[in-house]
Amino acid sequence: MSISLTNPQALNLWLAATTAQVRSDGPDLTARQMALMLTVYLTPAPHTVRGLAAELDVTKPVITRALDSLGQAGLLKRRRDELDRRNVLVERTTRGTAFLTELSNTIVEAGRSA
């Protein structure tokens, strides 16, 4: 599916979606946290801290800090890989799924209004 937007339309869509998110009772995520969330939810598992750092081209401490916040919010969870105890797996949560479903609905509605 391809959507054709002008630059101002794209920015207005982003503004509308971001404004709706800021006004909601949900967590206020940084761009890094959002990129991490979307990577975990939109790409096939398993996800490791090391793999996510490579995917997003950031350091492992950047991922760890983002996961600390996202874990506290209940949006992602970490656990040790039972097959290789050196790896930390990053997994989806029910709350994270609900958060992104609501966000995607907000984006769709903003697109209809734009």
VENDA-V230780 format. One record per pair of residues at least 6 apart in sequence whose ideal C-beta (glycine too) atoms are under 8 Angstrom apart, sorted by sequence separation. I is the first residue (numbers start at 1). J is the second residue. D is the distance in whole Angstrom. If there is no record, write none. Layout:
BEGIN
i j d
I J D
I J D
END
This chain:
BEGIN
i j d
22 28 7
53 59 6
56 62 8
70 76 4
71 77 6
81 87 4
21 28 7
40 47 5
53 60 5
56 63 7
71 78 6
80 87 7
81 88 7
5 13 7
29 37 7
39 47 7
80 88 6
81 89 5
53 62 7
67 76 6
79 88 7
80 89 7
50 60 6
53 63 5
78 88 5
79 89 5
49 60 6
52 63 5
67 78 6
78 89 7
40 52 7
43 55 8
78 90 6
79 91 7
39 52 6
77 90 8
78 91 7
49 63 5
76 90 6
77 91 5
49 64 6
76 91 7
36 52 6
39 55 6
76 92 7
77 93 5
39 56 7
76 93 6
49 67 7
75 93 6
74 93 6
36 56 7
75 95 6
76 96 6
35 56 6
74 95 4
75 96 4
73 95 8
74 96 7
67 90 7
32 56 8
75 99 6
32 58 7
70 96 8
36 63 7
49 78 8
32 62 7
36 66 5
36 67 7
33 66 5
37 70 7
48 81 7
32 66 5
36 70 7
46 81 8
30 66 8
33 69 6
40 76 6
33 70 6
50 87 7
37 75 6
49 87 8
52 90 6
37 76 7
48 87 5
49 88 5
36 76 7
48 88 6
29 70 8
48 89 6
49 90 7
47 89 7
48 90 7
46 89 6
47 90 4
47 91 7
27 73 5
45 91 7
45 92 8
27 75 7
40 90 6
40 91 8
41 92 6
40 92 6
41 96 7
40 96 8
41 97 7
37 96 7
41 100 6
37 99 8
38 100 8
37 100 7
27 99 7
26 99 6
26 102 7
24 102 8
21 103 7
24 106 8
21 106 7
17 103 7
20 106 5
17 106 5
20 109 8
17 107 5
20 110 7
17 110 5
13 107 7
16 110 4
13 110 5
16 113 7
13 111 6
16 114 7
13 114 5
12 114 6
9 114 6
END
